């Protein structure tokens, strides 16, 4: 569980990264979760866009994705979602709080 200071730090780091994928009309499916799992393992901090035609509420989609990934849902800013999970790979540069 992230405290408010850690969440704030992650939000500031996320401002400089581009979304890696989009949640579209197929919603949150297994292939999306698998691709996000690989990405978050390599980067620790990822950003995802929820398209308007998906019919999903961004915050609810963020909570669902975070649960599936075993990650922390950092924030939803408009239709952009930010997730964090510490990587188990020792070669990855870890985010220090």
TAWO-V302237 format. One record per residue. N is the residue number from 0. RES is the residue in three letters. D_CENTER is the distance of its C-alpha to the mean C-alpha in Angstrom with 2 decimals. Layout:
N_RES_D_CENTER ; N_RES_D_CENTER
This chain:
0_UNK_14.65 ; 1_UNK_13.89 ; 2_UNK_16.79 ; 3_UNK_16.92 ; 4_UNK_17.83 ; 5_UNK_14.94 ; 6_UNK_12.49 ; 7_UNK_14.63 ; 8_UNK_14.61 ; 9_UNK_10.86 ; 10_UNK_11.04 ; 11_UNK_13.98 ; 12_UNK_12.52 ; 13_UNK_9.68 ; 14_UNK_12.70 ; 15_UNK_14.02 ; 16_UNK_11.43 ; 17_UNK_11.44 ; 18_UNK_9.03 ; 19_UNK_9.28 ; 20_UNK_9.96 ; 21_UNK_11.02 ; 22_UNK_11.47 ; 23_UNK_15.25 ; 24_UNK_18.33 ; 25_UNK_17.73 ; 26_UNK_14.81 ; 27_UNK_12.61 ; 28_UNK_14.82 ; 29_UNK_15.28 ; 30_UNK_15.12 ; 31_UNK_11.67 ; 32_UNK_10.51 ; 33_UNK_12.71 ; 34_UNK_11.52 ; 35_UNK_7.81 ; 36_UNK_9.57 ; 37_UNK_11.74 ; 38_UNK_9.45 ; 39_UNK_7.54 ; 40_UNK_11.19 ; 41_UNK_12.50 ; 42_UNK_10.38 ; 43_UNK_8.85 ; 44_UNK_6.54 ; 45_UNK_4.58 ; 46_UNK_4.94 ; 47_UNK_5.98 ; 48_UNK_9.38 ; 49_UNK_11.17 ; 50_UNK_14.78 ; 51_UNK_17.65 ; 52_UNK_19.51 ; 53_UNK_16.99 ; 54_UNK_18.62 ; 55_UNK_15.56 ; 56_UNK_15.01 ; 57_UNK_11.55 ; 58_UNK_11.36 ; 59_UNK_12.73 ; 60_UNK_10.46 ; 61_UNK_7.39 ; 62_UNK_9.68 ; 63_UNK_10.77 ; 64_UNK_7.72 ; 65_UNK_7.03 ; 66_UNK_10.78 ; 67_UNK_11.08 ; 68_UNK_8.91 ; 69_UNK_10.59 ; 70_UNK_7.68 ; 71_UNK_7.68 ; 72_UNK_6.35 ; 73_UNK_7.33 ; 74_UNK_8.49 ; 75_UNK_9.37 ; 76_UNK_11.75 ; 77_UNK_13.81 ; 78_UNK_11.96 ; 79_UNK_8.95 ; 80_UNK_5.67 ; 81_UNK_3.87 ; 82_UNK_2.58 ; 83_UNK_5.94 ; 84_UNK_8.53 ; 85_UNK_11.96 ; 86_UNK_13.27 ; 87_UNK_16.59 ; 88_UNK_17.89 ; 89_UNK_20.45 ; 90_UNK_20.46 ; 91_UNK_17.00 ; 92_UNK_17.31 ; 93_UNK_15.75 ; 94_UNK_14.49 ; 95_UNK_17.47 ; 96_UNK_17.63
